[in-house]
Amino acid sequence: MDNQPYNPLHGITLKTIVETLVDFYGFEALGQHININCFTNDPSIKSSLKFLRKTPWAREKVEQFYIKNLNKFPK
């Protein structure tokens, strides 16, 4: 039985979220939308994931931005 029938992030890894956002927006535009250092100062997927995994408030911002923009991403 599925415990999260309408969780849009269910089954989606943080890595997938960050890669999707970076592919779509690029780090520069992403840093303008979500002003956190992991996207604005010498960004990389690896360093962003490391930061987001240990910083709940930043991860929440990224996840909410991803959900808000889900309809823009190619399937």
Backbone as CSV, one residue per row, in Angstrom:
resi,resn,N_x,N_y,N_z,CA_x,CA_y,CA_z,C_x,C_y,C_z
1,MET,0.844,-1.195,0.000,0.000,0.000,0.000,0.880,1.245,0.000
2,ASP,0.516,2.237,-0.777,1.286,3.471,-0.901,0.864,4.446,0.198
3,ASN,1.823,4.835,1.050,1.527,5.745,2.156,1.454,7.203,1.722
4,GLN,1.935,7.502,0.527,2.002,8.892,0.079,1.367,9.036,-1.307
5,PRO,0.070,8.868,-1.390,-0.568,8.867,-2.706,-0.435,10.171,-3.471
6,TYR,-0.365,11.304,-2.774,-0.197,12.557,-3.511,1.002,13.358,-3.027
7,ASN,2.101,12.703,-2.817,3.339,13.416,-2.540,4.078,13.523,-3.873
8,PRO,4.158,14.727,-4.455,4.786,14.857,-5.773,6.274,14.503,-5.762
9,LEU,6.878,14.430,-4.585,8.295,14.080,-4.501,8.515,12.595,-4.213
10,HIS,7.436,11.845,-4.026,7.567,10.429,-3.700,8.327,9.692,-4.802
11,GLY,9.403,9.050,-4.423,10.197,8.279,-5.379,11.202,9.099,-6.169
12,ILE,11.287,10.395,-5.904,12.230,11.261,-6.621,13.378,11.608,-5.676
13,THR,14.600,11.320,-6.092,15.754,11.590,-5.236,16.140,13.065,-5.296
14,LEU,16.833,13.509,-4.267,17.333,14.879,-4.246,18.257,15.123,-5.440
15,LYS,19.049,14.125,-5.780,19.951,14.248,-6.928,19.156,14.512,-8.215
16,THR,18.070,13.794,-8.406,17.223,13.994,-9.590,16.635,15.397,-9.600
17,ILE,16.186,15.859,-8.438,15.617,17.201,-8.333,16.653,18.248,-8.731
18,VAL,17.837,18.168,-8.145,18.884,19.165,-8.431,19.308,19.085,-9.896
19,GLU,19.512,17.891,-10.418,19.925,17.747,-11.817,18.856,18.300,-12.774
20,THR,17.598,18.045,-12.474,16.506,18.547,-13.316,16.499,20.073,-13.311
21,LEU,16.617,20.662,-12.120,16.599,22.118,-12.010,17.797,22.743,-12.716
22,VAL,18.977,22.153,-12.540,20.183,22.694,-13.181,20.104,22.534,-14.700
23,ASP,19.609,21.399,-15.166,19.455,21.189,-16.617,18.494,22.212,-17.217
24,PHE,17.427,22.505,-16.507,16.400,23.399,-17.024,16.801,24.868,-16.897
25,TYR,17.285,25.262,-15.731,17.578,26.676,-15.457,19.055,27.046,-15.599
26,GLY,19.950,26.105,-15.311,21.367,26.435,-15.194,21.620,26.995,-13.794
27,PHE,22.853,26.932,-13.340,23.152,27.386,-11.981,22.896,28.880,-11.790
28,GLU,23.225,29.678,-12.794,23.075,31.136,-12.637,21.616,31.528,-12.398
29,ALA,20.722,31.057,-13.258,19.298,31.380,-13.099,18.726,30.728,-11.845
30,LEU,19.167,29.522,-11.549,18.689,28.836,-10.345,19.083,29.623,-9.096
31,GLY,20.295,30.164,-9.099,20.750,30.989,-7.979,19.951,32.273,-7.838
32,GLN,19.386,32.761,-8.935,18.530,33.950,-8.869,17.155,33.596,-8.293
33,HIS,16.674,32.407,-8.607,15.375,31.961,-8.085,15.478,31.526,-6.628
34,ILE,16.549,30.797,-6.310,16.766,30.293,-4.952,18.144,30.791,-4.527
35,ASN,18.167,31.886,-3.802,19.438,32.538,-3.473,20.131,31.861,-2.296
36,ILE,20.777,30.735,-2.602,21.596,30.061,-1.604,22.969,29.808,-2.212
37,ASN,23.987,29.871,-1.375,25.369,29.829,-1.845,25.707,28.617,-2.702
38,CYS,25.085,27.481,-2.436,25.450,26.291,-3.204,25.090,26.437,-4.684
39,PHE,24.241,27.417,-5.019,23.908,27.682,-6.421,24.586,28.934,-6.969
40,THR,25.142,29.773,-6.098,25.691,31.047,-6.570,27.211,31.145,-6.476
41,ASN,27.836,30.413,-5.568,29.291,30.505,-5.397,29.962,29.201,-5.798
42,ASP,30.609,29.190,-6.957,31.325,28.025,-7.471,30.465,26.759,-7.396
43,PRO,29.296,26.777,-8.040,28.347,25.665,-7.887,28.745,24.406,-8.648
44,SER,28.366,23.277,-8.091,28.448,21.993,-8.782,27.331,21.119,-8.228
45,ILE,26.974,20.095,-8.964,25.933,19.174,-8.500,26.383,18.554,-7.178
46,LYS,27.621,18.075,-7.148,28.129,17.374,-5.968,28.115,18.266,-4.725
47,SER,28.621,19.487,-4.846,28.675,20.373,-3.674,27.270,20.812,-3.253
48,SER,26.391,21.003,-4.227,25.015,21.386,-3.909,24.303,20.272,-3.145
49,LEU,24.474,19.029,-3.600,23.852,17.901,-2.915,24.374,17.760,-1.498
50,LYS,25.674,17.925,-1.324,26.277,17.819,0.008,25.665,18.862,0.950
51,PHE,25.552,20.096,0.468,24.985,21.175,1.274,23.510,20.920,1.582
52,LEU,22.741,20.576,0.565,21.299,20.405,0.735,20.959,19.227,1.648
53,ARG,21.783,18.188,1.616,21.519,17.020,2.467,21.696,17.339,3.941
54,LYS,22.523,18.317,4.260,22.731,18.626,5.686,22.087,19.948,6.108
55,THR,21.304,20.572,5.212,20.680,21.859,5.522,19.183,21.789,5.183
56,PRO,18.393,21.379,6.179,16.954,21.151,5.904,16.206,22.355,5.339
57,TRP,16.469,23.559,5.805,15.722,24.728,5.300,16.022,24.964,3.822
58,ALA,17.260,24.740,3.413,17.626,24.945,2.010,17.020,23.842,1.134
59,ARG,17.056,22.616,1.637,16.460,21.507,0.886,14.969,21.750,0.680
60,GLU,14.303,22.240,1.714,12.872,22.544,1.625,12.607,23.582,0.534
61,LYS,13.436,24.619,0.473,13.276,25.650,-0.570,13.409,25.041,-1.964
62,VAL,14.415,24.193,-2.134,14.660,23.569,-3.438,13.500,22.641,-3.808
63,GLU,13.045,21.841,-2.845,11.941,20.924,-3.121,10.660,21.682,-3.470
64,GLN,10.378,22.755,-2.754,9.170,23.538,-3.036,9.258,24.215,-4.407
65,PHE,10.432,24.716,-4.752,10.629,25.327,-6.071,10.436,24.290,-7.176
66,TYR,10.958,23.093,-6.944,10.811,22.001,-7.907,9.325,21.668,-8.113
67,ILE,8.587,21.513,-7.014,7.164,21.184,-7.098,6.403,22.289,-7.841
68,LYS,6.721,23.537,-7.512,6.043,24.681,-8.134,6.262,24.726,-9.649
69,ASN,7.399,24.196,-10.103,7.750,24.272,-11.520,7.659,22.937,-12.256
70,LEU,7.093,21.939,-11.625,7.006,20.593,-12.225,6.449,20.597,-13.648
71,ASN,5.430,21.422,-13.883,4.774,21.420,-15.196,5.674,21.981,-16.308
72,LYS,6.789,22.636,-15.975,7.675,23.209,-16.989,8.686,22.209,-17.536
73,PHE,8.980,21.167,-16.766,10.053,20.253,-17.143,9.585,19.260,-18.197
74,PRO,10.469,18.966,-19.157,10.107,17.961,-20.169,9.919,16.588,-19.516
75,LYS,9.007,15.823,-20.053,8.722,14.491,-19.484,9.717,13.481,-19.979
